[in-house]
Structure formats: C-alpha cells, structure tokens
Amino acid sequence: MGFILVQILTGLSSAASLFLVAAGLSLIFGVTRVVNFAHGSFYMLGAYIGLTLVAVFGDLFGRGHLAFWSALLCAALIVGAIGALVEIVILRRIYRSPELFQLVATFGVILVIQDLTLWGWGPQDLLGPRAPDLRGAIMIMGEPLPRYDLVLIAAGPVVLLLFWLLLNKTRFGILVRAATADREMVGALGVNQAWLFTGVFFLGSFLAGLGGALQLPKGGANLLMDFGVLAAAFVVVVVGGMGSIAGAFLAAVLIGQLQAFGVLFVPQSTLVMMFLVMAVVLVVRPFGLLGRPELVGQGRQMLDDPLRPTGWRFKILALVLVALLVAAPLWLGDYGLVLLIDILILALFATALHAIIGPGGLVSFGHAAYFGGGAYAAALLVKYAGTPMSLNLVLAPPAAALLALAIGWFCVRLSGVYFAMLTLAFAQIVWSVVFQWGTVTGGDDGLLGIWPAPWASDRVAYYWLVLACCTAGILALRHGLHSPFGYALRAGRDSPLRAEAIGIDVRRQQWVAFTLSGAFAGLAGGLYAYAKGSVFPNEMAIARSFDGIIMVFFGGVQQLSGPLAGAAALTWLKDLLFRLEMWRLLLGLAVIAVVLLFPQGLAGFLKARFGRFVGIRPELSS
C-alpha cells in the first residue's frame, strides 16, 4: 500500500510541474490563438537563468530560503519579460496571418534560443542546486518520497487557485476571459488588444520559466529539456481542452499518474503513453476533456484566388528548368548530385504535405509517419522478401497510403489545432512501434544495406530515376489540385457549410486528399531509403514533420510551386549553415526573417515581382 501511495504522490509531483508549463501555454493559445512552439524554450531558459541566479543570490545573501526562492522567482520574471519581448518584436506583426505563420515564427525562436543557451552556458548538463532544508526523503508507510516533491505537489493547486482568482476577480482576468470567448468583440469595445496580448504572453512565459526553475532541484538543466517538456505540455493542453486552465490541470494529473504507473507495469509504453491517451481522448471527445468546440471560420483561413492554368511562358520556363536538371550531372560533382537528390525527394514530400495544408486547410504535424512508412516498406521488403527495387518503389506508396487511410479516418473528423495534434499523436505511436520493435525494424539501429538495383547503382543513374519519379509525382499532385476534386477540396476549406449545402462531402474529400498525400509522401520515403542505403526511426520523428512544414512555408503556402522553392531553399540553407558553429541561430533568424519580410513565401515573392514576365498574373495562384 505504501508503494502505491508513493507512486501516486510521485505522479502528482510530475503533474504539478507539467501543469505550470501547460497552464501558460493554454492561456496564450486561448487569448491569442498562437500555437507557441517556443514555450518549451522558455521553460529551459527558466532552468538555466534560475541556476545562475541561485549562485549569484547565494553569494550575495547566503544559502538560505530567501536567496533560493527569490532567485527562482526572479528567473521566472526574466523569462516572462523575454516572452513579452518576443511577442512585441515578432508575433505582434503577424497576428492577422494564418496560424501556420505564428507556428513557424515560434519554431525560429526555438532555434535562436537553443544556440544562445549553448553559447551562454555550454553544452554540458548542469546539476541543479538543492532546496534549503528539503534535502533527502521522508518515509511514507516504509517507502521513501523526496521532500521536494511535496513542494511541487502543493504548487499545482496553489497556481490553479491563483489563476482562478486572477481570471475571476480582476479586470485583467475579465478581459482575458472575454478575449478567449471573442477577441474581435473585445477589440471592437475599445480594449487595447496589443497590450492585452503582451500581458498574456508575459504571464504564460512567466509560468513556463517558473516551471523550469522549480524543477532544478530534481533534474538540473540541459539543452534537450525544451523539446522534452514541449510535447508533454501540448498533450496536456490538448487533452484538457485548448484554452481551459482547469482542463489542463485535470489532464496533467491524468498524464502524471499514467506515466508514474506505466513505467512500472508497462515499461514499453513510456515513449508513447501520453500520445495514446491524447489520441483516445480526441477520438472520443474531439475538443478535449473541458474544451469547447471551435466556431466555424474562427481561425484565420489561408484564402487565395481561384486556381487557373499557367501561361505558356511559365510552362516553357518549367521545361527549361527540367532540362537543366536532366543535364545537371554534366557540371555537378558527386556531392552536388547528392544534395540535388535530397532536394528533389524533399520537394516531393513537401508538395504532398502542401496538398492538404494549402488547398485542404489541414495542417498535419505528423506527416513524417507516411514518409517514414514508405521508407520502411521498401526496406522491409528488401530485408525479408528480397524483392527488387522497382517493385519496392511501386509498393511503398500504397503501404503509406494504407497507413494514411487508417489514421485519416480519425483525424479528418477534427479541425484546426485538434486535427494537427491528433496527426502528431498517431505519428508518435507509429514511431514508437518502429523504434521499439527491434526484432523486425532494427529499432534504433535501423535497417542497413538498402541499395539501388545494379542498373541504378551509379549515382547519375539514380539521380535521373529520382528526377523522373519526383517530377511525375509533383505533376500528378498539381493536376489533381486543378481537377474538380481539387476545387471541391478548396471549397471545403474556404466555406465548409456552403460546400456541404451544394452536395460536397467535405470530410470524405479531406480523407481522400489525406490518403493521396500520404501515398506521395511514401514514394518520397522509398526513394530516400535507397538514396541513403538505410532507414532509421528518425525518418518518422517530429523533426522530419516540421522540416516539411517549414519547407511549405518557406516556399509559400498559397503557391503550388511553393514546396519546390521551399525544399530547395531550406535544404541548401541547412547544408550551408551546418558547417558553422552557431547554425541554429542563423537558421532561426532566417526563418523569422522570412515570416516577417516575405509572408507570401519565396515563390509568392518571386511571382509578385516577376510573374508578369513569365505569363503569371500576380493576383492568381499557380
């Protein structure tokens, strides 16, 4: 009995730490509708700044309670100020843009903070200080429990109570609740939305920094803690209901308990337990435990002008580009061809993702599942069936399509952030299966020896094969989006109620589009496996999905040619910057610069400037 009780208390301790981070994330989303991916970075900054201030305050005021707790509070206040600065400098300029723009901007902030933290504190993990008079453990029915866990357990309800008082007993809280319900109406009533949003960002970032500082006595600080807490915080927020503080508290307790007991009874589930919970909750209750349904049209839609066929001059330019790519081996060396192969494969992956993000209005956070699914389908066929490369490349897209068909059936019932997070949950489940099923997939060691057939073993021959497959796939996707199916998909994105009224089955259209997108992503994955000669679980990881999103945005969400420009720009930029010491900082600044200076993307910018010279009218999407 004592063991069970201690596990419950341990789960509550973890839940309290998670709630502090998730509460700030939920507050920011509820008011500003910003999916703040930099929230984990603020949590990490709270830990590092708290570690420094504890040492400074200890030297100035002694190693007592006042110095320790004051240092943690000051660290949280500094992080809150940093969050407010990010909101003023970056996010305030793009509030009226689609949510994807803010997501990409906060991803750039993550990269900047990672390198600045590395530069300021070094690469090594730092051990956190012990809280005064809270060292050691207490015995509960013969089982030890760290004393500091009691502080964390108390912190959760205290923060929840203070939140309730703030939101219900202060003018600021009333404005926050009003903005959560209808921020346009709050602005119409004369409330200064800019400073309200800044205040909310300060408070949310303060809570993230406080969460990072409070966990110092338990884990110290390291450069991986931002992504480590971010996924868990998003799960808590989505399971509880976006914008619901009480829902975040309930979800944090649920996730904390499941993790505390899951690691004991089902240790294999530790990598995916919380994503399984999120998937189940969203399938049963699409808006979370205490969330509210999103209003139709509530988000900022990615509207663009009707698609029309491109002019003959643009088609000639495209043929010239293809001809140059065909002749590329004449002047490119081996390294140049390898880079160009990567660009072509990722361009196909980005185009497949863009087909549902742009025309479909469905932002997928887990499309790497289908890219990796195609790669693993080809690799597993090689290992266990010995089938030839040509057959494997034919079978990889259907394998990925079946995976997308099954997952898409659940996902297209949702919309907005809930759709995105459910795709992430299923992708993480698939990744966990691949990662842990070592006897079949090779686990973390991956599958090796996936080499092209003899007729394509020469790098130039394989390059031409990749060029042919990717060109055919991209043209097929473009043709589909110019077909009646593509127009119906856009109609369901722009006005789902009107589309349903004229007889379009919007969910079925989205399901079909999601499946086809998965199939072409699988083709890209199969080509990638043969290009690298191996496949590893990281091809299904979150980072690969976000590479696709960044490529789509870099090129331009509203441009069918955007993924091509985005894949080329991002792949080349990474290759260039990876050789530098602070490549994350430079890449993050580049991402932020594109968000602020070229919100229409690189392809959109080029079309606006030079479209008339190649037969494209600037007001038309092509």
C-alpha positions in Angstrom: 0.0 0.0 0.0 2.8 2.4 0.8 4.4 1.7 -2.6 1.1 2.6 -4.4 0.7 5.8 -2.3 4.2 6.9 -3.1 3.7 6.3 -6.8 0.5 8.4 -6.7 2.4 11.2 -5.0 5.2 10.9 -7.5 2.7 11.2 -10.3 1.2 14.3 -8.6 4.6 15.8 -8.4 5.2 15.3 -12.1 1.7 16.6 -12.8 2.3 19.8 -10.9 5.5 20.6 -12.9 3.7 19.8 -16.1 0.7 21.9 -15.2 2.8 25.0 -14.6 4.1 24.8 -18.2 0.8 23.7 -19.7 -1.2 26.4 -18.0 0.8 29.2 -19.6 0.6 27.5 -23.0 -3.1 27.1 -22.7 -3.6 30.8 -21.6 -1.5 32.1 -24.5 -3.5 30.0 -27.1 -6.9 30.8 -25.5 -6.4 34.5 -25.9 -4.0 35.0 -28.9 -4.7 31.7 -30.8 -1.0 31.3 -31.2 0.4 27.8 -31.1 3.6 28.8 -29.2 6.2 26.2 -30.0 8.8 28.3 -28.2 7.1 27.6 -24.9 9.5 24.8 -24.1 12.4 27.1 -24.8 11.1 29.5 -22.1 10.9 26.5 -19.7 14.6 25.7 -20.5 15.6 29.4 -20.0 13.8 29.4 -16.6 16.1 26.5 -15.5 19.3 28.0 -16.8 18.6 31.5 -15.6 17.4 30.1 -12.2 20.6 28.1 -11.9 22.7 31.3 -12.4 20.6 33.4 -10.1 20.7 30.8 -7.3 24.5 31.0 -7.4 24.6 34.8 -7.5 21.9 35.3 -4.8 23.7 32.7 -2.7 26.9 34.7 -2.8 25.2 37.9 -2.0 22.6 36.9 0.6 23.8 33.5 1.8 22.4 30.0 1.1 19.1 30.4 2.9 15.4 30.2 1.9 15.2 33.9 0.8 18.1 33.7 -1.6 16.9 30.4 -3.2 13.2 31.2 -3.7 13.9 34.8 -4.7 16.3 33.5 -7.4 13.7 31.2 -8.8 11.0 33.9 -8.8 13.4 36.4 -10.5 14.3 33.8 -13.1 10.6 33.4 -13.9 10.1 37.2 -14.2 13.1 37.5 -16.5 11.7 34.7 -18.7 8.3 36.5 -18.7 10.0 39.6 -19.9 11.7 37.7 -22.7 8.4 36.2 -23.8 6.8 39.6 -23.9 9.7 40.9 -26.0 9.2 38.0 -28.5 5.5 38.9 -28.7 6.2 42.6 -29.3 9.0 42.2 -31.8 7.8 39.2 -33.8 4.3 37.9 -33.2 2.5 41.2 -32.9 3.3 41.8 -36.6 1.6 38.6 -37.8 -1.5 38.1 -35.6 -3.8 38.5 -38.6 -1.9 35.9 -40.6 -2.9 32.2 -40.6 -1.9 30.2 -37.5 0.8 28.4 -39.5 2.8 31.7 -39.7 3.0 32.1 -35.9 3.9 28.4 -35.6 6.8 28.7 -38.0 7.9 32.0 -36.3 8.0 30.4 -32.9 10.0 27.5 -34.4 12.5 30.0 -35.5 12.6 31.4 -31.9 13.4 27.8 -30.6 16.5 27.6 -32.8 17.7 31.1 -31.8 17.2 30.3 -28.0 18.9 26.9 -28.4 22.1 28.4 -29.7 22.1 31.4 -27.4 21.7 29.0 -24.4 24.5 26.8 -25.8 26.7 29.9 -26.1 25.9 31.2 -22.7 26.0 28.0 -20.5 27.9 25.5 -22.6 27.0 22.0 -23.9 27.3 20.0 -20.7 24.4 19.1 -18.4 24.3 21.2 -15.3 23.4 19.8 -11.9 20.7 21.8 -10.1 21.0 23.1 -6.5 19.2 21.5 -3.6 16.4 23.5 -2.0 17.3 24.6 1.6 16.0 22.2 4.3 14.4 20.0 1.6 17.2 17.5 1.1 16.6 13.8 1.4 13.3 11.9 1.6 10.5 11.2 4.1 9.2 7.8 4.7 5.5 7.1 3.9 4.4 3.6 5.1 8.0 2.4 4.7 8.6 3.9 1.2 10.8 7.0 0.6 9.4 10.1 -1.1 11.7 13.1 -1.8 10.9 16.0 0.4 11.0 18.4 -2.5 8.2 16.5 -4.2 5.8 17.8 -1.5 6.6 21.4 -2.6 5.8 20.6 -6.2 2.6 18.8 -5.2 1.5 21.9 -3.4 2.5 24.2 -6.2 -0.1 22.8 -8.7 -3.3 23.6 -6.7 -1.8 26.9 -5.5 -1.2 28.1 -9.1 -4.7 26.8 -10.1 -6.3 28.8 -7.2 -4.3 31.9 -8.1 -5.3 31.5 -11.7 -9.0 31.3 -10.7 -8.7 34.5 -8.6 -6.9 36.3 -11.4 -9.4 35.4 -14.1 -12.5 35.9 -11.9 -11.6 38.8 -9.5 -9.5 41.2 -11.6 -10.2 43.4 -14.6 -7.3 41.8 -16.4 -8.8 38.4 -15.9 -12.2 39.5 -17.1 -10.6 40.9 -20.3 -8.7 37.6 -20.7 -11.9 35.6 -20.4 -13.6 37.9 -22.8 -10.8 37.7 -25.4 -10.8 33.9 -25.1 -14.5 33.9 -26.0 -14.5 36.5 -28.7 -11.3 38.7 -29.1 -12.7 40.6 -32.1 -15.6 41.8 -30.0 -13.1 42.8 -27.2 -11.2 44.9 -29.7 -14.5 46.5 -31.0 -15.3 47.6 -27.5 -12.1 49.7 -27.4 -9.8 47.4 -25.4 -6.1 47.7 -26.4 -5.6 44.2 -27.7 -1.9 44.7 -28.3 -1.1 45.2 -24.7 -3.6 42.6 -23.5 -1.8 40.0 -25.7 1.6 41.2 -24.4 0.4 40.8 -20.8 -0.9 37.3 -21.6 2.4 36.4 -23.2 4.3 37.7 -20.2 2.1 35.7 -17.8 2.3 32.5 -19.9 6.1 32.8 -20.3 6.5 33.5 -16.6 4.7 30.3 -15.8 6.9 28.3 -18.2 10.0 29.9 -16.7 8.7 29.2 -13.2 8.2 25.5 -14.1 11.7 25.3 -15.4 13.2 26.9 -12.3 11.2 24.8 -9.9 12.4 21.6 -11.4 16.1 22.5 -10.8 16.4 20.5 -7.5 15.0 17.4 -9.3 16.9 17.5 -12.6 19.1 20.4 -13.3 19.4 22.0 -16.7 20.3 20.6 -20.1 19.8 21.6 -23.8 17.3 18.9 -24.5 14.7 19.9 -21.9 12.9 22.3 -24.2 11.7 19.6 -26.6 11.3 17.2 -23.8 8.7 19.2 -22.0 7.1 20.7 -25.1 5.5 17.5 -26.4 4.1 16.7 -22.9 2.8 20.2 -22.4 1.0 20.2 -25.7 -0.5 16.8 -24.9 -1.8 18.2 -21.6 -3.3 21.3 -23.2 -5.0 19.4 -26.0 -6.3 16.6 -23.7 -7.6 19.2 -21.2 -9.1 21.4 -24.0 -7.3 24.3 -25.6 -7.7 27.4 -23.5 -9.1 25.6 -20.4 -6.9 26.1 -17.3 -9.0 23.6 -15.3 -8.8 21.2 -18.2 -5.0 21.5 -18.2 -4.9 20.7 -14.5 -7.1 17.7 -14.9 -5.1 16.4 -17.9 -1.8 17.0 -16.1 -2.9 14.8 -13.2 -4.1 12.1 -15.6 -0.9 12.1 -17.6 1.2 12.2 -14.5 -0.5 9.2 -13.0 -0.4 7.2 -16.1 3.3 7.9 -16.5 4.1 7.1 -12.9 2.4 3.7 -13.1 3.0 3.0 -16.8 6.8 2.9 -16.2 6.3 0.1 -13.6 3.7 -2.1 -15.2 4.1 -1.4 -19.0 7.6 0.0 -19.4 7.4 -0.4 -23.2 4.7 2.2 -23.2 6.7 5.0 -21.7 7.6 6.6 -25.1 4.1 6.7 -26.3 1.7 6.6 -23.3 0.7 10.2 -23.3 0.2 10.2 -27.1 -2.1 7.2 -26.8 -4.1 9.0 -24.2 -4.3 12.1 -26.4 -5.4 10.0 -29.4 -8.1 8.2 -27.4 -9.4 11.4 -25.8 -9.6 13.3 -29.2 -11.3 10.4 -30.9 -13.9 10.2 -28.2 -14.2 13.9 -27.3 -12.8 15.9 -30.2 -12.3 19.2 -28.2 -10.6 17.7 -25.1 -12.0 17.0 -21.6 -13.1 20.5 -20.8 -12.6 22.2 -24.1 -15.2 23.9 -26.2 -15.9 23.3 -29.9 -14.2 25.8 -32.2 -16.5 28.1 -34.1 -16.6 27.6 -37.9 -14.4 30.1 -39.5 -12.8 31.1 -36.2 -9.3 30.7 -37.4 -7.5 32.8 -40.0 -8.0 31.0 -43.2 -5.3 30.7 -45.9 -7.6 32.2 -48.6 -6.3 32.7 -52.1 -7.6 33.5 -55.5 -9.0 30.8 -57.8 -6.6 28.5 -59.5 -6.2 28.9 -63.2 -3.9 27.2 -65.7 -0.5 28.8 -66.0 0.5 30.7 -69.1 2.6 29.3 -71.9 5.7 31.3 -70.9 5.6 29.7 -67.4 5.4 26.3 -69.0 8.4 27.0 -71.2 10.3 28.1 -68.1 9.3 24.9 -66.3 10.5 22.8 -69.3 13.8 24.7 -69.3 14.2 24.0 -65.6 13.6 20.3 -66.1 16.1 20.3 -69.0 18.7 21.9 -66.8 18.0 19.3 -64.0 18.4 16.5 -66.5 21.7 17.9 -67.6 22.9 18.7 -64.1 25.3 15.7 -63.9 27.4 17.3 -66.7 28.6 20.1 -64.4 27.8 18.9 -60.8 30.2 16.6 -58.9 29.1 13.7 -56.6 28.4 16.0 -53.7 26.3 18.3 -55.7 24.2 15.4 -57.1 23.7 14.0 -53.6 22.4 17.4 -52.5 20.2 17.7 -55.5 18.8 14.2 -54.9 17.8 15.3 -51.4 16.2 18.4 -52.7 14.1 16.6 -55.2 12.9 13.9 -52.7 12.1 16.5 -50.1 10.4 18.7 -52.7 8.0 15.7 -53.4 7.4 15.3 -49.7 6.7 19.0 -49.2 4.4 19.0 -52.2 2.4 16.1 -50.8 2.1 17.9 -47.5 1.2 21.2 -49.2 -1.7 19.5 -50.9 -3.5 19.2 -47.6 -2.1 22.3 -45.9 -2.8 24.8 -48.7 -5.8 23.7 -50.8 -7.1 21.5 -48.0 -6.5 23.8 -45.0 -5.4 20.9 -42.9 -2.1 21.4 -41.0 -0.5 18.0 -40.3 2.1 17.8 -37.5 2.7 14.1 -38.2 3.3 13.6 -41.9 6.7 12.1 -41.3 4.7 8.9 -40.5 4.0 8.4 -44.2 7.4 9.5 -45.4 9.0 7.0 -43.0 6.2 4.5 -43.7 7.2 4.4 -47.4 10.9 4.2 -46.5 10.3 1.3 -44.1 8.0 -0.5 -46.5 10.8 -0.5 -49.1 13.5 -1.5 -46.6 11.4 -4.3 -45.0 10.6 -5.8 -48.5 14.4 -5.8 -49.2 15.3 -7.5 -45.9 12.5 -10.1 -45.6 11.4 -10.7 -49.2 14.4 -9.7 -51.3 12.1 -8.0 -53.8 13.7 -5.8 -56.5 13.9 -2.0 -56.1 11.5 -1.3 -58.9 8.8 -3.4 -57.2 9.5 -1.9 -53.8 9.2 1.7 -55.2 5.8 0.7 -56.6 4.6 -0.9 -53.3 5.9 1.9 -51.0 3.2 4.5 -51.9 0.3 2.0 -51.3 1.8 1.0 -48.0 2.0 4.6 -46.9 -1.5 5.3 -48.3 -3.0 2.4 -46.2 -1.4 3.9 -43.1 -2.8 7.4 -44.0 -6.2 5.9 -44.8 -6.5 4.4 -41.4 -5.2 7.4 -39.5 -7.0 9.9 -41.7 -10.4 8.3 -40.9 -10.0 9.5 -37.3 -8.2 12.8 -38.0 -10.5 14.4 -40.6 -13.3 14.4 -38.0 -11.4 17.2 -36.3 -10.2 20.6 -37.4 -7.6 23.3 -36.5 -5.1 22.6 -33.8 -7.0 19.4 -32.7 -6.5 17.9 -36.1 -2.8 18.8 -36.1 -2.3 17.3 -32.7 -4.1 14.1 -33.5 -1.9 13.6 -36.5 1.1 14.1 -34.2 -0.3 11.6 -31.7 -0.7 8.9 -34.4 2.7 9.7 -35.9 4.3 9.3 -32.5 2.5 6.0 -31.9 3.8 4.7 -35.3 7.3 6.0 -34.5 7.2 4.2 -31.1 6.3 0.9 -32.8 9.1 1.2 -35.2 11.6 2.3 -32.5 10.7 -0.5 -30.1 10.0 -3.4 -32.4 13.7 -4.1 -32.8 13.4 -7.7 -34.0 11.6 -6.6 -37.1 12.5 -3.0 -37.8 16.0 -3.0 -36.3 14.9 -0.4 -33.6 17.3 2.4 -33.1 19.9 0.6 -35.2 17.7 0.9 -38.3 17.8 -1.2 -41.4 21.0 -1.1 -43.5 22.0 -2.3 -46.9 19.1 -0.8 -48.9 21.0 -0.2 -52.1 19.6 0.6 -55.5 19.4 -2.1 -58.2 22.5 -2.6 -60.3 21.0 -0.6 -63.2 20.6 2.4 -60.9 23.7 1.8 -58.7 25.6 4.6 -60.5 24.8 7.9 -58.8 23.9 9.6 -62.1 21.5 6.9 -63.0 19.8 7.0 -59.6 19.7 10.8 -59.8 17.8 10.5 -63.1 15.4 7.9 -61.6 14.7 10.3 -58.6 14.2 13.2 -61.0 11.7 11.2 -63.1 9.7 9.9 -60.1 9.6 13.2 -58.3 8.7 15.2 -61.4 5.9 12.7 -62.2 4.6 12.8 -58.6 4.7 16.6 -58.4 2.9 16.9 -61.8 0.3 14.4 -60.6 -0.4 16.4 -57.5 -0.7 19.6 -59.4 -3.1 18.0 -61.9 -5.2 16.7 -59.0 -5.4 20.2 -57.4 -6.5 21.7 -60.8 -9.2 19.0 -61.2 -12.8 19.1 -59.9 -11.6 17.2 -56.8 -9.1 20.0 -56.1 -11.7 22.7 -56.4 -14.1 20.8 -54.1 -11.3 20.4 -51.6 -10.7 24.2 -51.6 -14.4 24.8 -51.3 -14.5 22.7 -48.2 -11.6 24.7 -46.8 -13.0 28.1 -47.6 -16.6 27.6 -46.6 -17.5 24.1 -45.3 -21.1 24.9 -44.7 -21.7 26.2 -48.2 -19.8 23.2 -49.6 -22.0 20.8 -47.7 -25.1 22.7 -48.8 -24.3 22.2 -52.5 -23.7 18.5 -52.0 -19.9 18.2 -51.4 -19.0 15.6 -48.7 -16.2 17.7 -47.2 -14.9 15.1 -44.8 -14.7 12.5 -47.5 -12.9 14.9 -49.8 -10.4 15.6 -47.0 -10.0 11.9 -46.2 -9.2 11.1 -49.8 -6.8 14.1 -50.0 -5.1 13.0 -46.8 -4.7 9.4 -48.2 -3.3 10.6 -51.5 -0.9 12.9 -49.7 0.3 10.0 -47.6 0.9 7.9 -50.8 3.1 10.5 -52.4 5.0 11.1 -49.2 5.5 7.3 -49.1 7.0 7.5 -52.6 9.4 10.2 -51.4 10.3 8.0 -48.4 11.0 5.0 -50.6 13.3 7.0 -52.8 15.0 8.4 -49.7 15.7 4.9 -48.3 17.5 3.9 -51.5 19.4 7.2 -51.7 20.8 6.7 -48.2 21.2 2.9 -48.3 19.4 2.7 -44.9 16.4 3.8 -42.9 16.2 4.8 -39.2 13.3 5.7 -36.9 14.2 9.4 -37.0 12.6 9.5 -40.5 9.3 9.2 -38.7 10.2 11.6 -35.9 8.6 15.0 -35.2 11.7 16.8 -36.6 11.0 15.4 -40.1 7.4 16.5 -40.0 8.4 20.0 -39.1 11.0 20.1 -41.9 8.1 19.5 -44.2 6.1 22.3 -42.7 9.0 24.7 -42.8 9.6 23.9 -46.5 5.9 24.5 -47.3 6.0 27.8 -45.6 9.4 28.9 -46.9 8.1 28.5 -50.5 4.7 29.9 -49.9 1.5 28.3 -48.5 -0.6 29.8 -51.3 1.6 28.8 -54.2 1.5 25.3 -55.8 5.2 25.9 -56.8 6.0 26.9 -53.2 7.1 23.5 -51.9 9.7 23.3 -54.7 11.2 26.6 -53.8 10.9 25.9 -50.1 12.6 22.5 -50.3 15.5 23.9 -52.4 16.0 26.9 -50.1 15.8 25.0 -46.8 18.0 22.1 -47.9 20.6 24.4 -49.3 20.5 26.7 -46.3 20.9 23.8 -43.9 23.8 22.4 -45.9 25.4 25.8 -45.9 24.8 26.6 -42.2 25.6 23.1 -40.7 29.2 23.8 -41.3 29.1 26.8 -38.9 29.3 26.7 -35.2 26.0 28.5 -34.4 24.0 27.2 -37.3 20.7 27.0 -35.3 20.9 30.7 -34.5 21.4 31.7 -38.2 18.7 29.3 -39.4 16.3 30.5 -36.8 16.9 34.2 -37.8 16.4 33.2 -41.4 13.1 31.6 -40.6 11.9 34.6 -38.6 13.1 36.9 -41.4 11.0 35.0 -44.0 8.0 35.2 -41.7 8.3 39.0 -41.2 9.6 40.1 -44.6 8.2 37.5 -47.1 4.9 36.2 -45.5 3.8 35.1 -49.0 6.9 32.8 -49.2 9.8 32.8 -51.7 7.7 31.6 -54.6 5.0 34.1 -53.8 7.5 36.9 -53.6 9.1 35.9 -56.9 5.7 35.6 -58.6 4.6 39.1 -57.3 7.9 40.6 -58.7 8.5 38.7 -61.9 5.3 36.8 -62.6 4.2 39.1 -65.4 7.4 38.3 -67.3 6.6 34.6 -67.4 2.9 34.8 -68.1 1.6 34.7 -64.5 -0.8 37.4 -63.3 0.3 38.4 -59.7 -3.3 38.1 -58.4 -3.6 34.5 -59.5 -2.2 31.4 -57.8 -0.4 28.9 -60.0 
